[in-house]
């Protein structure tokens, strides 16, 4: 229940006697717990004294004391949905013409109104100013500006001021041209509720309390929809989950203002939301009426600037016929029509000057403008004829162009009739997002649409100032419309800015911005789901003067600027084929029935789809971002130490690479104009900062030192890796310095780590793989030192065997030795010529030949050595390594009986027609992927030494999960995975 206390006659009661005053005070003290009255003591008195004065025990002796002021205030409490709301007046801003504090939870907003005592006689408009302020003290924060105080109004403050202005302006009486100022201040904010709707309701209540003539009150409510259910006055957290943000303002029976941001809501669902919002918004009206009855002022008689009926009829008779002739001719353009109407006004003014009609001269401009409106409205209502000759539901001719300026990230040109807008898109890093200093809402905004209305667009001369309330409002409307189709921030982390430049204006430039902005987004390669278009719908109606009810009306699609000026509403509706994304409704009369508003949605949908068809003919899908001049963006993650190093070197990277580096929340974002610039910046970061090492990735490095077995390379922000001699080339390398040098920059691939954690790099992996026919490609001959069969722990870590290439002379030497053995033993014959058709059967001829290089792999040579060793088992002093050395260097050996057996075996291998016995498993016959059973010969720290079936040895490397329990002599099933650089087979367990 609303509570109130009215104390206007204190002094007469005091004069009536102490008994009456004491009884009144006693009743007052008894109602303190439920009364809204609060007492305020001066600073010189202590709190204990104030409490003692207000205690029930001392109530009988209470008397007026100097320095104690009793504030009388009034409060109305009510509920809407689940929110408790209250209006309060009388405590704060008592000198204002009207002042009300509205409260919802811990959010409190003060709205005050003031009015000038006299209006200027020559003024023909209402100079209403609405200032909405959000100062940082409301959320307990000191401003971060240099002066540590708030500066010029922010965009949000201008938008909230427009939200208050639009519903209250139509309710001022005609001819009331006194200056009115509304000031709304957020006193405290809990961050849960948006104060804008609260400020609009508080302004309505303040106007009701003031003596300003105003045909209120109004109710304003916000409606959301979460999971298909409508929510009234949602919190900011609830609003983030909602697919609808509807602000609805109305009187008891008519609509005044609608503002919508939605995610493609259908017309049917929107109508349902509007019809639910109206009765809830009306609940704000009755508390304002009760508050005005208790504390309101009597409405003052203000002077209204109205022309007399006699003067108006005279002006009408002089101007109506020529004005109608101008509007009858559809060939007139905007400016030609304006010039013709101006000549008519000058003619009427000259005749009034001749007659000396001072009253008519004073209001001639306003009167002629009224006649123009009457002519236009009558032609539309009675004949259905519009100014430019179109049908009521006809859209003006369209022109669409995308990619207007290819050097830009995205651009488009959109024209509808004489209205033309150029839209451009600029992409930036996440760090380029706008930082918001609002008391509610997100701290940043990654999508911005800036609308600009230069004076040349209407052929006028004017100065360009700071933020314009109209430009901010139109740009925000288009921004809301396009926001619904943008990709999520996780999928598309760019910051986007659309700049809309109005090139020519003749109605609905904000909706043209929506259309042009949608095409520019697709031209920039931004993966928007589909196009968004907008159209403005107008209304022309006839009203019964006695009742004020609408008797007849016409709905106009795609209104001109003149139709907007002469009509009753400007209903801007934007959306996709699926539904509505943004709405802004502004009206001129004191309300329009909601049924007419809902009826206007259907012609708006038809006009929107017509525009979408034309836009899709120009561009229907987003272009590839790599095309054109779209910037490249890369996002990197680093540790805290690396981030600190990056921040120190950021300017150097930007200067040398030409890319922008943005650091935010531990994430580093690079933005470059070209792919080459991006790669250069990544190389700089890799070299100075480094990234997490990944096997298989390519890194840039500089050779820091050279050893006999390889080179050490510095890369990835100071890390070092080993470039082994075997990883320098696909061909054998005799000296490391023949391939690389200190200070040389290389592109290397990380191929892994050894057991000690050292990084292994490969230059060979970056080189093209040589052809299979090695005789057609150049061969680098390298002499390898003798290899011993002694197994060390280094063998386990080296798993990439080099390819050993021997020259033809070495192979011819081997053939000569075999031929000599054949002649002396007469037990075997080796057909060496079968491998080389050019060779003969004599050693002299073989020695004189210079055949091309014969290239054999190390496995083939190892197979030869194995067979030689197996055949020479009777000679224990002959080892495998010595035989392999003799094969490589061509040293002369003892031609014993056992050696003749070796020749036979070697001849059999060299002859492709003869194959080794299939039941014999030898080192030369093993291939990667062979599965076999081996015995554990020895257990090492990092692996096992295995004994194979033919007496050979191999290695088994422990896996990452640690060493398992093995025993010497135990049989294990293994698979051959690779060979070490020394030819030792490396096994792994069978899966």
N, C-alpha and C positions, 0 to 999 in steps of 0.2 A: 504494500500500500504506500502511496505517496504521502509524505509528511511535509508539513510546512508550518512556519510560524511568522505571523505578521505583526510587526511592532512599528507602527507609524505615528502613534500618539503618545509617546512617552511623557512628554512634558505636561500635557493636560492631566494625565493620571497622577503625576507627582503633586500637582496643585490640588487635587481632590482630597488629599489627606493621607497620613501615614498608614492608617489601617487598611485602606484599599490597596495602597502600594505594597504593603507587606504581604497581603493575601495573594496578590499577583505574583510577587517574587517567589512565594512558597510553591504556588502551582508551577511556576517556571522551573524551580529546582527539582521538583518531583518528576518532571518530564524530560530531564536532561538525558537520560539513557536512550530515549527514543526520539528526541528532538534533533534536527540537523543543526541547531545553533551551536556555534563555538565561540569561546571568549578568548580574547587576546590581551595579555597584560603588557605594560610598557617594559622596556629593558631595565628600568631602575628597580623594579620589584622582583623578588625571588619567586621561584616556582612554589615554594612552600606557602608563601603568602597568598598566591592565587588559589592553591588547593584549599587553604583554610577559608578563603572567601566563598568558595563554591561548595563547601561541605554542608550536609543537611543540618548539622548541629548549630551552625552559625547563621542559618538562613533567616531566622527570625530577627536577628540584629543587623542583617545586611542593609547597607545604605550606600548611596552613590559616593564613590571616592574619587578624588581628582587623579587623573592619569590612567584610569581604567576605561577602556572603550569596548562596548558591546557591539559585535558585528551581527547584523541580521541577514541571513541568507536563506535561500529557498532551494529545495532539492526535490526532484522527481525521479523515482526509480521504477524500472520496468525490465522485462526480459524479452529477448528475441532469440528463438531457438534455445540453446543452452547457455547463452551469455547474459549476464546481469549488467545492465547499462544504467547510467544515471546522468541527468542534467542538473547543474548547480549554478546559481547566480547569487550575487550579493557580497561575496567574500573577496574576489579579485577583480581588479580593473573597474572600480566603482564609478570612475569619471567617464568611462566610455558610454556612448549612446546605447549600446547593448553589449553585454559580455556574458558568455556562458562557458562553463567548463564541463566537458563530457568525459566520462570515465568508463573504462572497460578493463577489468582486472587492474593491473598496475600501469596501464597506459592512460595518460590524461592529456587532453588537448584543450587549449583556451582559444576561443574565437571572439573577436571584438569587431564592432562596426561603428563607423563615424560618418557624419554627413555634413557637407558644407551648408551654411545657413542660406546662402543665396546662389542662384545659378546664373550663368552668363546668358544674356538675352539672345546672342547670335548663335548659340550652340544648338545643334539639331541632333545630338546623340547623347546616350547615357555614359558619362565618364566613370564607369565602374572599374575599380582596381582591387584585385585580390592578391594578397601577399601571403604565401605559405612558407613557414620557416621551420627548419629542423636543425636546431643547434645541438652541438655535441654534448652539452651538459645533460641533455635528456637521457643519455645512456652512460653517463659517468666517464666521459672521455674528454681529454684536452685536445683541441684541434692540432693537427700535425703541420699546419702551414707555418711559414716563416714568422708571421706576426702572432701566431697562436690564437687567432680569432677567425670567425667565419667571414668570408668575403662575399663576392657576387653570388646571386642565386644560382644553385645548381640545376641541372636538367630535371631532376626529380621534383624539386621545389616548384619549378615552372609548370610541370605536368599536373601536380596536385592543385596548384592554383587554378589551372584550366578546368580541372574536375569540379571544383567548387563554383567557378564562374558560370559554366554552361547551364546548370539547372536553375540558378537563381535569377539570371538576367532576364528571361522572358516574363517574369512575374512582377517587374516594376511597371507602374502604370504608364501609358503613352503620354509623352510630353514632359515626363519627369527627367530633367536634365541636370539636376544637382550632382555635384561630385560626391561619390560614395567610395569609401575605402574599407575593405575587409582585411583584417590581419589575423591569421591563424598561427598559433605557436604551440609546438609540442613541448609540454612541460616535463613529462617523464615517459619513458618507453621501456617496456619489459622485453621488447624484441619479438613478442608473439603475435601482435596485431599490427596491421598496417594502419597508421593514423589518418590516411587520406579520407576514407569514408566517414570516420568519426568527426573530422574537421568540417565536412560538408553538412552533417546534421547539426553540429554546434553552431555553424553560421546561420542556418535556418532558424534556430532557436534565438540567436542574438538579434536577428532582424525582427522576429516576432516581439521581442522585448523592447525594441527601440521605437522611436516616434517616426521612423521613416515609412512612408507609404509603400506597402509590399503585399502582394496577394498570395502569401504563403499560408501555412507552412508546407514543407516538403519532407519526404522521407527518402533516404539513400541507403542502399544495402548492397553488400557483396555476396555473390552466390558462387559456389564451387561445385564440382561434381567428381566424386571419388568412387570408382568401381560402379558407375552408373547411378549413384545415389547423390541427390543434391544436398549441399551443406550450406547453411546460412552463416555469414560472418566467420569464414574459416580462418584458422591461424596461418601463419606463414609456413609452418611445416606441412599443414594440410594442403595449403595452396600449391606446394611443390609437387604433391602427388595428384593434383587435380588436372583434368583435361579441359577445364573451363574456368575462366576468371571473368565473371560478369558483374559489372557495377550498374545498378538500376536506380534511377531517380524518378519520383512521381509525386503528384498530388493525390488527393483521395480517389479520384476517378480517371486521371489522365497521366500519360507518360511524358516526361520532360527530357530525359537523357538516358542513353544507353552507351556503354563502353565495354567491349568484349575482346578478350584474347583467348583463343581456343585451339585445340588440336583437331581440326577438321570435324567439327560437330555438325550434324545434319540440321537442316532447317526445322524439321519436326521436333528434334530434341531441344533446339534453341527456343522454340515457341513454348514448350513445356516449362523450360526454366524461367522464361519471362512471366508466364502466368502464375508460377509459384512465387516469384520474387515480388510481385505487386502487393499482395496482402501482407507480406512480411514487412515491406518497406513502409506501409501505411501505419504500422505499429509505432513508428517514430513520431507520428503526427500528434496523436492525442496527448502525450506528456508535454509537448511544446505548448499546446493550447492551454493546458492547466497551469503551466508555469507562467505564461503570459497573463492569465487571469489574476494570478497572485502578485506578480512583480512587474508586469509590463507597464509601459508608458502609454499615454493617450497619443494616438497618431496625430501628427502635426499637419496643419494646412500648408503644404508647400505649393509654390507657384508652378503651374504647369505651362509649358511653352506650346500653346496650341493656336492654330490659325482659326480665324472666325469662319463660319460657314459661308458668309457672303463673299469674303475674299477668295476662299477656295473655289466656290462655284464660278467666280469670274475667271480665275486662272484656268480652271478646267475647260470652260467654254472656249478660251483662246488656244489651248494646246492640245485638246483631245483629238481633233480630226487630223492635224498634221502628224501627230505621234502614231496614230493608227495607220496612216499611209506608210510610214517608215517600217512598221512591223509587218505590214502586209507584203512587202517586197522581200522575198527570201534571198535575193542576190546580194544584199548588203552583207559585208563582212563585219567583224567585230568593231574595227576602228571606223569604218565608213558609217556604220549605224550610229556609233557614238558621236561622230562629227555632226551628223544630221540632227540628232536629238539636242546637241548643244546649240545649234543654230536656232532651233525652236525655242529653247529656253531664253536665248538672248533677245529674240523677237518679242516674247511675252514680257520680259523685263523692260524693254524699251517702251512698250505700250503702257505699262503700269507707271513708269516714270512720267510719261506725258500726262497721265490722269492724276498723278500725285498721290497714289495709294500707298501710304507708308506701311500699313499692316501687310499688304500683299507683297511689297518689296522685301520685307523682313523675312517672309517665309516662302519666297518664290521658289527657291531651290527644292525645299522639302515638299512643297505642293506639287511641283512638276514631277518629282520622283514618285509621289503617290499616284498621280494620274497615269504614269507609265506602268506602274504595277497593276492598276485597275484594268488597263487595256490588255496587257499580256494575260492576266488571269481570266478575263472575260472571254478572250478568243480561245483559250485552252478549255474552259468549262463548257462553253456553248458550241464551239465548232471543232474542238479537238485539234486545233492548229497551233503548232509551235513556232517559235521565232524564226528558226532556220528551215521551216517547212517539213520537218521529219514527222513520222508517226510517233505516238506517245511511247511505244516500246522499242523504238529503233535506236540502234547504236550508231554513232558517227563513223565515217570511214576511218579505217585503221592502216597504219604503216608500221612495220616491225623490221628491225635490222640488228643483227648480232655481229660481234667482232668488228665494230666500227673503227676502232684503233687497235690494230694487232699487237702493238708494242706493249699495251697495257695487259694486266693479268686477265681482265675480262671487261667487256664494254658492250653497250647496246643503245639503240635509239628507238624510242617508242612515241608514236603520234596517234592521237585520237581526235579527229577534227583539227582544230587549230591549237590544241594543247599538245605540247612536245616536251619530252624529258630525255635527257642524256644521263645514263647510269653507268658508273664504272665500279669495278671490284678490285680491291687491293688485299693481298694475302700477307700475313705476317706471322711471327713466332708467337707461341703462347705468352711470352713475356710482354708482348705488345698489347695485351688485353687492357681495357680501360679499368682503372682502379676507382671503385665507388666508395664514397665516404658517407653512406647512408646509415640511418639508425636501424633500418630493417632491410632484409634482402641479402643477396649474395655480395661478397666484397669485390668481385670483378665481373666484367662483361666482355665476352670474346667476340660477340657479333654486334656491330654498330652500323646504323644507317643514318647518314647525315643529309638532311634535306635543305636545299638552298633555293631561295626565291629572289633572284636579283631584280632590280628595278627595270632593267631593259626588257624583261619578259612581258611587261604590260606597257612598254613604251613610256616609262616615267623616269623622272630624275629624283634620286633620293640618296641619302648617305647610308653607307653600310656600317652598322654598329655591331654590338656584341650578340649574345644569344637572344634570338627573337622567339617570343612565346608561340607564335603561330608556326614558325619553322620547326621548332622543337616538337610541337604537337603532331604536325603532319608527318615528320620523320619517324616519330615513335609509332604512329599508327601503321606505317608501312613496315617498320621493323617487326612489330608484332605479327603482321600477316605472313612474313617470310620466315620467321623463326620456327614455325611449325614443321617446315619441310627440310630444315638443315640436318645433316648427319650428326649423330652423337659425337660428343667431344672426344671420347675414347677412340673412335674410328677416324676422326678428322680433327687433329689437334691444332689446326691453324687458327689464327685470329683473323677475322674477316671485317672489312669495312666497305660498305657501299656508299658511294657519294652520288646523290641525285641533284643534278643541275637542271632547273626548270628553264627551258629555252623559250617557251611561249606558253601563256596561260589563258585559257578560256573555259575554266571549270574542271574540277576533279584532278588537280595535279598530284594529289596524294595517291589516288588510285592508279594514275599513270606511272607513278614511281614504283608501285607494287609490280606492275607488269614489266617495266623496264628492268627493275632489279632482279626479277626472276630470270629473265633472259641473260642478263649479265652474269649471274651465278653459274648458269649452265655454260656460258662461253668461257668462264674461268676454269672449267673442269671440276667444279664442286659437285659431288654426287648428291644433288637434291633429288627427292623422290619423284616430284612432278612439278609442273608449272603452277604458279599462283597468279590469279588475276583479280582485279577489283573494278567495281563500277559504282557510281553514285546514283541514288534514286531520289527523286524529288516529289513534292506534293503541292497541289493547288486545290484549295477548298473554298466553299461558300459557307458562311456562318450566319445563323439567325441572330439578328441584333438583340432580340428580346431575351432569348434563353442562352445565347452563346454556344449552342450546339451546332455541329457541322451538319449541313443539309445535303451537300453534294461535294464531290471531290474527284480529282484525277491524279493518277500516279504516273510519273514521268521517269523514263529510263535514260541514264547518261545525260544529266542536266548540264546546260551551258552556265557560264558565269552569271549571265543576266537572269536566267531562270532560277538560279540559286538565290540571287538577290531579291527576286520578286516572289519566290515561292514560300512555302511554310516550313519545309524541312530539307535538310541535307543528310541523307541516310547513306553513309559509305559502308559498303559490304565487300570484303575480300575473302577469297578462298580458293580451293582446288575443286576438281570434279567430285571429290568425295564429300566435301563439306566446307564449313565456314572456319576461317582462321582469325579474322579480326573484324570488328564493327565499331563505328563511331556515329552516333546519332546526335545532331544538333537541330533545334527547332526554334522558330520565331514566335509563334503564338503561345498562349499560356497553357500548353498541354495538348496532346493528340491522343485520341483513344487507342488503346493497345491493339484492338482488332485491326485498325488500319496499318499499324506498324507490322503486324504479322502478315498481313496481306501483301505488303511490299517485298517480302522475302522471295516470293516466287518470280516476279519479273526481274529481280536482281540476279537470281540464279540463271535465268535464261540468257540475260545479257552477259554474265560472266562466262558461260560456256561458249558463247559466240566469240568472245575475245580469246579464250583459250585455244579455240580451233585455229585462229589466225596466228597466234604465237607459236603453236606447234608446227605450223608450216615452215616457219623460219628456223627454229631449232627445237628439237624434241627430246634430246638426251644430252647429258653433259659430255663435253669434249674430254679428251685425254689430257691430264695435267702436264704431261711431258711435252705437249705441243706448245708452240708459241713461247711466251716469255714468263710462264708461270714459275714461281720460285721453287726451289728444292728445299725440303725440310727433312732433317734427321734428328732423332731423339736418342740420347745416350744416357747411360746410367754409370755413375762412378762412386767410389768410396769417398768417405769424408776427406781423407788425405789427398786423394786425387782431385777432389773438388777445390780444395784450397790451392793446390798447384795450378789448377785451371784458371781460377779467379786471378791469380798473380799474372798469368801469361795470356789472359783473354785479349787485352789490347794488342799484344804482339801478334796473336793469331788473326785477329780481325784486320790488322794493318797488312800483314803479309799475304793472307789468303783472300781477303776481300769479302768475307762472309761475316754475318752477324752471329754472335754467340750470346745466348740467353740462358741464365742459370736461375731455376725456380724450383724450390722444394726438392732439392737433390737431383733434379733432372736437368740435363744440358740439352738445349735445342739449338741446332744450327739452321740458319736460313741463308740460302745463296741464290743468286739470280740465275746461274747456269749450273749444269752438272759438273763441268770442269772446275768451277769455283768450289763446289761442294766437295769434290774429291781432294782438292788441294787442302781445304780446311781439315778434312778428316786425316790426311797425312800429317799435317802439323800437330793435330791433337794426339795422334798415335805416337808420334816421335817425342813430343814434349811431355805428354801426360801418360799415355798408355791406356790400354783397355784390358779387360779380362781376356787372358789367352785362351784361344779355342783351337783345337787340333783341326787342321784343314783350312784355316783362315790364312789369308795372305797379309803380310806386314812389310812395311818399309824399314830398312835398317842400314846402318853404316858399319863397315868392317873396321874393327878397332885393333885387332892384332892377328898375326898369321903364325901358325905352328906347322910342324911337319905333317901332322895328321888332320889338319883342317884349319878353319879360321873362326875367330870369335867375332860375333856381330852384336852391336848395340842397337836395340830397337824397343819399341813400346814403352817409351818414357824412361829409359835408362836400364832396362833389363838386358841381359846378355844371353845369347844362345850359341850353340856350337854348330857350325856348318862343316860337317865331316867331309873329308876328301872324297869319299864315295858318293856324296850328294851334290858334287859340283857339276857333274855332267853325266849324260847317259854313256859316255865313253870313258875309259880309264884315264886318269890324270896322274902324271908323274910328279908334278910339283904344284902345290897350292897357289904359289905366286904367279904361275902361268895363267891362271884364270881370274883371280881377284887380287886386289891390292888394298893397302890400308887407306881408309878414307873413302873408299868407293861405296856408293849408295846402291842397294840391291832390293829387289822385290823377292821375298822369300816366303815359303810356306812352312808353317809349324807342323811337323809330322809326329810330335809326341814328346815324351820325357823319358829319360833313362831312370834306373833305380835310385840314383842319387838326386833326382829332381831336376837335373840339367835339361834345358830346353833344346830339342833337336830341330834344326832347320834344314830346309832342302831348297837348293837352287835348281836341281834337276827336275823337280816337280813342276817348275814354272816353264820349263823348256818343252818344245813339241817332241812327242815320242818318235824315235827314228823308225824308218821303214823296216819291214821284215826282211827284205832282200838287202842285206848289208853291203853287197858288192856294188850297189848303185849309189852308195852314199860314202862320203869321206870317212876314213877310219883313223883314229888316233891310237897309235901303238904305245903301249905302256908296259914296261918290264916290272913285274911284281916280284918282290923278294920271296925267298923260299918260305913256304908255309909249313909249320910243324903241326902234328896231330895232337899235341899236348893241349888238353882242354882246361881253360882257365875260366874264372867267373866273369870275365869280360865278354866271353863268348855268349853268355846267356842274354846280356843286354843288347848285343848287336844282332839284329834279325834281318838285315837287308843285304843279301850277297851281291857283290859287284860282278859284272860280266867281264871275264878275262878274255882278251883278244890277243891272239898270237899271229905273228907275220908268217908269210908263206915260207921264208927261209927256215924258220924253226921247224915247221911241219915237214919240209923237204929233208931236213937233217934227220928227223925221226924216221922218215921213209927210207933213207939211205942206210941207216943202222939196221932197220928191219930187213932190208934186202941183203945186206952182208950176212946177217944171221941166217937167212934162208939158204944162201949158197953154201955156207959152211956146214950147217946141220943136215941139209937135205931132208928134213922132216916136215917142213911146212912151206907153204908158198903164200906170199902176200901179193896180191894184185893191186899194186899202188896205182897203176894207170887207170884202174876202174873209177877212181875218184876224180882224176884229171885226164881227160882224153888227150891232152897235149903231151903228156909224159911218156917216156919210153921205158924199156925194161932194164937198162943199164944205169949204173950209178953215175957214170961220167955224164951221160945225157941228162940225167935228172939234175945233177949239179949245175949244168949249163943253162937250164931253163929259168926263165923269170916269169913265173905264172902270177896272176893277180893274187891279192891277199886272200888266204883261206882263214875264215873267221869261225872259231868254235867257242862255245860257251864254257864257263868254268865247270858246269855239271858234267859236260861231255868229257872234259879232261879228268875230272875226278873219277868218272866211270872207268876211264882207261887205267888210272892209277890203281883203282880197286881190283880190277881184273888182273893187272900185273902182280899185285901183292898176293891175290888169291892163288895165282898160278905158281908163285915162287915161295910157297909155304915151306919147301924143303930147305930154303936158304934163309935161316933166321936173322942173318946180319943185314939182309936187304929190307929196309923199312919203306912204308908207304910214302913218307915225305921225301926220302932220297930218290925214289922212283919218279915222283911228281917233279922233283927238281931236275932230274935228268931229262925228262920229257920237255921241260920248259927251256933249259939251257943247252940241250944237245950234248952233254958230257958223254965221253966214251965209257962203256960199262963192260964188265966181264961177260963174255958170251958163253955161259955155261949151259948145261942141259936144261936147267930151269928157265933160263932166259928164252930158250927156243919155244917153250910152252907159252911164254908171255907173248911172243911174236904171233903165235897162232891165235891167241885170244884177241890180240889187237887187230889182226887182219880180219877176224870174224866180225868185230865191231865196226871196222871201217867199211866193210862191205854191207850195204843195206839189204842185200838179199838174204844174208844170214842173220839170225836173231839169237839173242842169249836165251838160255833155257828159262822157260816161264816159271819153273818151280823154284828158281833160285832168286832170293831177295838180296840185292846188293845196293850199295850207296849210289852207284851210278844209275840204277834203274828206278829209284824212288822219285816220286812226284808229289807236289803239294796236294794234299787232300787224301793221300794213301792212309788207310787205317791198318794198324798192325799191333802185335803184342810184343812187349819188350820187358826185360828184367831190370830191376833196380841194381845198378852196379855200385853207385856211390851216392851219398846224400850230402849236398852242399847247403850253404846258407840261403841261397836264393833259388835253388832248384835241384834237380836230380841228374846224375849221369846214367844214361840208359845203355844197356847192352842189347844189340839187335841180334837177329837170328843168324846172320853171317859173320858174327864176331865184330861188327863195327860198333861205334859209340855214337850216341846222340844226347841231346840235352832236353830237359823238361823244366820249363820255367813255372815257378809257383804263381798262382793267380793272386788278384788283389785281396781276396778274402783271407789270405794268410797261408801259412804252411800247414799241410795235413800230415798225418802219421803214416810214414812209409817205412818199410824194412828192406834191408839189402837182400836181394834174391827174389823179392816179390814181383810177380808179373802184373803189368798194368796195360790197359788198352789205351792207345794213344793215336792221334792223327797228326800227320806231318803238316805244320803250318807255314814254315819258311826255312831258309838257310841263313847261317851267319855269314859275316864277311870272310870268314876262314873256311867256309864250305861245310861247317858242322850243321847237321839237321836239327831243327828246333821243333819240338812236339808240344801239343796241348791236349788236354783230356778230351775224350770222345763225349759229345753232347748226349 
